[in-house]
Each structure stands twice: as structure tokens, then as C-alpha cells.
Amino acid sequence: MRVFDADPLLRRLETRAVAFVAGAAAVAVAARRGEVDVALGVLGGGALIGVSYWAIRASADGLVALLAGGREPGGAGSAPSAISARKPRPAAVGVVVRLVGRYALLAVMAYAMIARFRLHPIGLLVGASSVFASASVEVVRLLGGSGRGAPR
């Protein structure tokens, strides 16, 4: 099980972001009277932010698993939080290499979408804003819900 699987807030954010991308793409097709250039940009931007989200989430999962499972008991007289000049563990190096690889993949995808596929830049921006839009809806929902019934 991954760390974030049990968090309903992240599930709502993910679901809203996907719905936002799909809705924005549909609106773009309707507004452009059947032309799909902006809609493809929205979908491309959604894919970029999805890969970015996946990279952050997978890296956080890896770090949490590494820290939770990789604690070594301190010896006599050693401080448990002291980091010595010892060699990095292979698991830690693997997490860093995967993180760099994920962001390299993201950079290649962004280059391909902008330079090779020539997706519409406004569409890319709208699609890449899907997580922000989803988080904004969640903030408004939480702030609006917390004010009800509270003493003034």
C-alpha cells in the first residue's frame, strides 16, 4: 500500500483535476466549433501535471518508506538523529535517481508537447492548472463548511 492511498482529500483532488481537464477540453471543442487544437493542448497540459503529480507522489512515498523502514538503531552513546559522514545507502540513492528520472521524463514530455507537437499554449496552461483549480475548489469547500454553525 502506498502512503497516500488512504487519504480521501487526495482522492478528491485527483478526481476533480481529471474532471476539470475533461470538462475544459469539452468546453474548448465547443467554443472553437469543433476544432480540437486547444482541447489537445488542455489534454497535454493535464498529462504534464499528471506526470508531475505522479513524480511528487511516488518520490514522497519512496522517502516515507525509506525513512519508516530504514531506521537503524543507534549504538551505545550515539545520537539517533546524528547523520555521520558514512556512504549513502543504496535505497536512498535509488530514490534520488528515480526522482531525477521522473523529472527528466517530465522535461522531455514538455519539450515534445511544445516544440514537436506544437500544442496550443493556452490549452497547455489550462490543463496544467487543473490541480490548482481542484485545490482551489477544495479550499473554498473546506472554508465554507467550517464557518457554518461556528459561534461568532
N, C-alpha and C positions, 0 to 999 in steps of 0.2 A: 504494500500500500504506500502511495506517495503521501507526503505530509499534507498537501493541500486538498486531498480527496474528500476529507470530511468537512470542509469549510463551505457552508451554504452561501456565504457572501460572495466568494469567488465564483461559485457556480452561477449565481445570478448575474454577476458582472460578465462572465463569459457568454451566457445565453443572450443577454441584452446586446452585447457587442456584435455577436453574429446576426441578431435580428436587425440591428442598426445598419450593418453592411448590406444585408439583403434588401431592406427597405429603401436605403439610399440608392442602391443600384436600380431598383424598380422605378423610383421617382426620376432618376436620371434618364432612363429609357423613355419614360412617359413625357418628360419635359423636353427631350430632344426629338420627339416624334418618331421614335423607332431607331434612331441612331444609337449605337452601343459604345461609342468611344469613351464617353465619360463614365458609363456604367462599368466598362472594363477597367478603367482607372480606379474606380471605387473598389472593385473586387481585388485588384492588385494591391491597393493600399491596405485592404483588410487582410490579405495574405501576409503582407510585410509585418503588420502589427501582430498578427497571429504568431508568426515565427519569432518575433521579438518577445512576445509574452511567453511562448514555449521555452525560449532560451533562458529567460529570467527564472521561470518556474522550475525548470529542470536543474538549473545551477543551484537555486536555493534548496531544492530537495537534496541534491548531492552534498551540499555543505552541511545541511542539518543531519543527514545520515552519517556523514563523516565525523561530525562533532559528537553526535549521540553515541555512535558505536565505536569510535576510535579513541576514547579516553583511556589513557594509560594511568594506572595508579601510581602516585608519587612514592618514591623510596623514602627511606628514613632521612629526615632533615631537608627534604626537597619541597619547594613550594609548588603546589599543583598548578598554579596559573603561570608559572615562570616558563618562558619559551627559551630554550637553550639554542646554541648555535649548531645543533645537530642537523643532519641532512633531512630534507623534507620527505615525508612518507610517500610511497608510490601512489597511494589513493588520493592524496592531496594534489599531487602533480597531475593525476588523471582528471580531477575535477577542473583544474585550471585549463588544461589542454582542451577539454570538451567545451568549456566556456568560450575560449578563444575561437575554437572551430565553429561554434554556433554563431558567433558574431561575424565571422568571416563568411559564412553562408548567407547571413542577412545582408552583408555588404554586396555580395555577388548578386543576390536577388534584386536589391535596389538598383544596382547598376543595369542589370538586364531589363528591368521594367522601364527605367528612364531612358537609357541610351539605345537599347536594342529594340524593345517592343514599342517604344515611344507612346506609352500610355499617357492619358491626359493628366497633367499635373494637378489640376483642381480635384479631379476624381481620386488621384492617389492621396491627396491631403485629406479629403473627406473620409476615405476608407481607413487611413491611418489614424484618424481621430475617433474611431469607433470605441476604443476602450475609454478614452476621455469622456465621450458622451455617455457611455454606460456608467462610469463612475459618477458623473455629474447627476444623473438621474437617481442613483443610489444615495448620494449626499442629500439631495432635495427630499427624497423619501424618508430618510432617517431623521433629518432635521424637522421636517413637517410632522412626523409621527411622534417625536419626543416632546413636542410642545403641547400636544393635546392632553388635557387632563392634569397638567402640571400646575401647581399653585403659583399665582403671580405675586 
